[in-house]
Amino acid sequence: MNKRIFSTVGAIISWFAVIAQLHLMIENRLADIGETLIRFFSFFTILSNLLVAIYYTSKLFNNSNIIKMFFQRSGVLTAIAVYITIVGLIYQVLLRHVWEPTGLQMLVDELLHSFIPFEFIIYWLLYEDKKSLKWKYIGKWLLFPLLYAICILVRGSFSDFYPYPFIDVSKLGYDKALINTLGLFFVFFVFSALYIGIAKLLVKKEVNI
């Protein structure tokens, strides 16, 4: 598929899923609109899918700007691929059984956690400049999930809202929640290394052909 067409389709689907999820959350909110918006952006799923949507969108404009320049930097595509891959993985393994959405919510759920992650992995395989990836990038990529975890745990300590059950301090206690957080952080490290390892193998394979 043509890269621009792929980016266009990806942008449309990603923005639709994120905006539709926002609409559904506001429509079914359990708190005031301000708190609901904060909670919406407290989900790693939303933040990762937003990154995907913005990344795709940045590829559709020819003019140079700060956003486009940022997303063109070496390693950024792979970092987003790591984040959205883990979004999909965690949902399939830990969260799919927690609830059974129907209607529009089911569609949005599948887009955010299944279709978009799979689509972005394909995009990464096709278009990432794999020769530019370096092992040292892993440290930078881990900053986002680290800052996310800190913000969620700090805010949860006074709001009592935790977006995911495996980091819900109010139910698990700090010891268990921190252990789970460290476990997830390790998963981010493993997948970061996995992506770079796959990239290097693909580059080596191309050279040997």
N, C-alpha and C positions, 0 to 999 in steps of 0.2 A: 504494500500500500504506500502511496505517496506520503511523505512525511507531513506535508501541510494538511492533507486530508485527515490523516491520523490525528494530528493535533487539534484540528477543528472538531472532529467527532468527540475526541477525548474531553475538550473544553466544554462542549455543550452538555455532555452526559454528567460531567463532574459538577458543573455549576447547577444543573438541574437538581442533582441529588442533594447537594449542600443546601440550596435554597428551599427545596421541598422539605428537608428535615427541619430547617428553621421554622417553616410555616407550621409543621405538625407539632413541634415542641411548644410554640406560642399558643396554638389552638388548644392544646391539652395541658397547659401549664398549671403547676401546683403552687407557683409563687408569683410575685409581681413581675412585670415585664423586665425590669432592670435585672433582677436576680435570675430570671429565666435566660436572658441573654448571656450573663456571666456563666451560667451553667452550660449553655450551649457551647461556648468556646472553651469549656473545661474538659471536653472530651477529646482525647488524642485522635480519635477517629475523624472528628471534624477538622482539627488542625491539619492532619495529614492529607485529607481529601482537599482541603483548601490549597495546600501547597501544590498538589497535583493540578488543580484547576488553574491556579495562577501560572504554573509552569507551562501548561499547554497554551494558555492565552498569550504568554510572552512570546511564543514561537509564531504567532500569527501577525505580529507587527514588525515591519522592516526598520522603523526608526529606532535609534539607540536611546535608551533611557536607563535609569538606575536599576529598575526591576529587571529589564532584559539583560543588562550587563551582569547582574548578580546570578541569574539563572544560567548564564553562559559559562560561568566559572567551572573549572575542572572539578569534578567530584560531586557537584550539586545534584545532578540527575540521579546519581547512584545513592546519595544520601536520602533523597525523597523515595527512591525505590525501596530502600531498607525500611523506612518508616511505614510505607503503605503495605509492604509485604507483611510486616508484623501485625498491622491492623487486621489484615485478613486472617492471618494465622491464629491470633489470639481469639478472634471471634469464632472461628470454626472449632477451635479446641475447647475454649473455656466459656463462651457466652451464648452460643447458638441455642443451647438447651434451656437457657434461663427464661426465655419468653417466646411466644409464638405470634408475631405480628401478622396482621391481615391487611388487605386492600393496599392503599398507597404506601402505608408504613412498611409492608412486606417488600414492595418494589424498591423503595428507597434503601431499606436495610440491605437488600441483596446487591444493589449498586454500590453502596458505600463499602461493604465488607467483602464482596466477592468479585463482581464484574470489574470495578475500577482497579483494584489491586492487580488482578490478572492482566487487564489491558495495559497497565503501566509497566508490568514486568516484561511484556512483549515489546513495548516501546523501548525499554532499556536494552533489551537484547538486540534490537534493530539499529538503534541510533546513538547509543553511548559511545564516546571516544574512549574505548577501553585501554588504549595505550597510555593515556594520560593519568590513569588511576595509580595512586601510591598508598602504601600501607599506612603512612603517617596521617592520612586523611581520617582514619578511624577516630582518633581523639577528637577532632572537630565535630564529626557526625554525632558523637555521643553527648555533646553539650546540650542539644535540643531535648532529648528525653530526660537528661539529668535535671535541667532547669524546669521542665514540665513537672517531674515528680516532686521537686522541692515546692513549687508553687501550689500544687494540688494538696500536698500534705499540710503546708502552712495554712492555706485558706480553709481547708477542712477542719483544722483545729479550732476555728472560731465560727465557722458557718455550719459545721456538721454535715456538709455535703461532699460526698466522694463519688466521682463519676463511675467507678467500677467496683464491684464487690470484692475483688482480690486486694484492694488497697483501702478498704473501708475500716478505718481505725476504730470507729464507734462500735463495730461488731467483732473485729478481729483482735483489737489491741495493737499497740505500736510495734511490739516485737514481731508478730506475725505479718503485719502490713509491711514493715521494713524488710523482712526476709523475702516477701513476695516481690517487693520493689527491686531489691538487689538481684533476684532471680531474673526478672524481666530485663534489667540493665545488662545482665550477662547475655541474654538472648539477643539484645541489640548488638552487642559486641560480636557475637558469633556470626550473625547474619551480615554484619559489615565486612568481616573477614571473608565470609563465604562469597559475597558479591565480588570482592577484589580478586579472590582466588579464581573464581569462574572467569572473570575478565582476563586474567593473565593466561589461563589455559586456552581461552578462545583466541587470544592474540598469538600465542605460541602455535596453535593449530593452523592459523592463517599463514604464518611464516613458513611452516613446513609443507604447506600445500604447493 
